[in-house]
Amino acid sequence: MARKSRAGVEPGAPSPSGRGLPVIPRTWEHVSMGYWVVKAILGPLLAILFRPWSEGVDNVPREGPAILAWNHLSFSDHFFGPLPLPRRVTFLAKSEYFTGRGVKGLISKAFFRGVGQIPVDRTGGEASERALRTGLRVLAEGHLLGIYPEGTRTPDGRLYRGKTGVARLALESGAPVIPCAMIGTFELQPPGRLLPRLSVRPGVRFGKPLDFSRYAGLKSDRLVLRAVTDEIMYAVMNLSGQVYVDEDAQRAKKRAKPGSAASRDAAAQPDGAAEPDGAAEPDAVPSSTPGAP
């Protein structure tokens, strides 16, 4: 007989609600085993090579659900962020990590599946809604959920505006939000660099838990979702010391990409007259992907 998850659903079976929402295709016990095996192997190696440091680990609860909201400087964040924590962290990770080809794709797929990360389709709409519901199930199980509210890695080391998916997760689950700040990983492994620099010592800071119970019942209010998200990002900014940019990081990447339409439009305008942030698509609740890297 096939083993069922704690929710009583066979791995890979359709959602019992009939809404087509994905069921996490593994039991948490299986995921935990892979996570701790990987951490037991990589942890000592990373500690010897990079001497990572951490602050505020006691701010992360030892049991019960919590949302860990990180800035996202580098691919290395996946390794150094959860390293000092005695609990497993399940991340919402971009689906591209699970679909790559060749040797690199196979390694990426094996690693992220082995440590129990959840693929997120960042195209928005129903895909984002499914990702959010999956995150809520992780929290309902009493686990730690890690997300990157910016939705992608920073293109230049600055902190960009968060997507409101993190606020929806907080208000719908009632779980506290722990602001987390990676330090030095942008210099350790900047965009385009394959191997990290051994000369950089990375760190992570965990802030005091943020309680948003005062907004109970307002999970559909767009202004409240934006206010909660901005409060989280402000806390991350204070921890990281980054310069804050009130703009979507993905949009900034597209504009900076040589040859892109956004880049050409900006170049055609006078200095300081680049397309304003207000012209970006407003935060729509269903399309706010909750922090895939």
KANOR-V577328 format. One record per backbone hydrogen bond with DSSP energy under -1.0 kcal/mol. NH is the residue of the N-H (numbers start at 0). CO is the residue of the C=O. E is the energy in kcal/mol with one decimal. If there is no record, write none. Layout:
NH & CO & E
NH & CO & E
This chain:
4 & 8 & -2.2
7 & 4 & -2.1
12 & 9 & -2.5
17 & 14 & -1.7
30 & 26 & -1.9
31 & 27 & -2.6
32 & 28 & -1.8
33 & 29 & -1.8
34 & 30 & -2.5
35 & 31 & -2.5
36 & 32 & -2.0
37 & 33 & -2.2
38 & 34 & -2.4
39 & 35 & -2.3
40 & 36 & -1.5
41 & 37 & -3.0
42 & 38 & -2.6
45 & 41 & -3.0
46 & 42 & -2.4
47 & 43 & -2.0
48 & 44 & -2.3
49 & 45 & -2.6
50 & 46 & -1.0
52 & 201 & -1.8
54 & 203 & -2.0
58 & 55 & -2.1
59 & 56 & -1.8
65 & 142 & -1.2
66 & 175 & -2.7
67 & 144 & -3.0
68 & 177 & -2.1
69 & 146 & -2.6
76 & 73 & -1.5
77 & 74 & -1.4
78 & 75 & -1.3
79 & 75 & -2.3
80 & 76 & -2.1
84 & 81 & -1.7
89 & 143 & -2.4
91 & 145 & -1.5
92 & 117 & -2.7
94 & 119 & -2.5
96 & 93 & -1.8
97 & 94 & -1.9
104 & 100 & -1.4
105 & 101 & -2.2
106 & 102 & -2.4
107 & 103 & -2.5
108 & 104 & -2.6
109 & 105 & -2.5
110 & 106 & -2.5
111 & 107 & -2.5
112 & 108 & -2.2
113 & 109 & -2.1
114 & 110 & -1.8
115 & 112 & -1.2
116 & 111 & -2.5
117 & 90 & -2.7
119 & 92 & -2.3
126 & 123 & -1.3
128 & 124 & -1.9
129 & 125 & -2.4
130 & 126 & -1.9
131 & 127 & -2.2
132 & 128 & -2.2
133 & 129 & -2.2
134 & 130 & -2.3
135 & 131 & -2.1
136 & 132 & -1.6
137 & 133 & -1.8
138 & 134 & -2.0
139 & 135 & -2.4
140 & 136 & -1.3
141 & 138 & -1.9
142 & 137 & -1.7
144 & 65 & -2.5
145 & 89 & -2.7
146 & 67 & -2.6
147 & 290 & -2.4
150 & 147 & -2.2
153 & 71 & -2.8
158 & 242 & -2.7
160 & 246 & -1.7
162 & 148 & -2.8
165 & 162 & -1.2
167 & 163 & -2.0
168 & 164 & -2.3
169 & 165 & -1.9
170 & 166 & -2.8
171 & 167 & -2.7
172 & 168 & -1.9
173 & 169 & -2.0
176 & 209 & -2.1
177 & 66 & -3.6
179 & 68 & -2.9
180 & 204 & -2.6
182 & 202 & -3.0
187 & 183 & -1.9
188 & 184 & -2.4
192 & 189 & -2.2
196 & 187 & -2.6
199 & 196 & -1.0
202 & 182 & -2.5
203 & 52 & -1.2
204 & 180 & -2.4
205 & 54 & -2.4
206 & 178 & -3.3
209 & 176 & -2.9
214 & 211 & -1.9
215 & 212 & -1.8
217 & 214 & -2.1
220 & 217 & -1.6
224 & 220 & -2.5
225 & 221 & -2.2
226 & 222 & -2.2
227 & 223 & -2.8
228 & 224 & -2.3
229 & 225 & -2.5
230 & 226 & -1.9
231 & 227 & -2.1
232 & 228 & -2.5
233 & 229 & -2.2
234 & 230 & -1.9
235 & 231 & -2.2
236 & 232 & -2.6
237 & 233 & -2.2
238 & 234 & -1.7
239 & 235 & -2.6
240 & 236 & -2.7
244 & 158 & -3.1
246 & 244 & -2.3
251 & 247 & -2.0
252 & 248 & -2.2
253 & 249 & -2.0
254 & 250 & -2.2
255 & 251 & -1.9
256 & 252 & -1.2
259 & 256 & -2.0
263 & 259 & -2.3
264 & 260 & -2.4
265 & 261 & -2.1
266 & 262 & -2.1
267 & 263 & -1.6
272 & 269 & -2.3
278 & 275 & -1.7
279 & 276 & -2.1
287 & 284 & -1.2
288 & 286 & -1.4
290 & 288 & -2.2
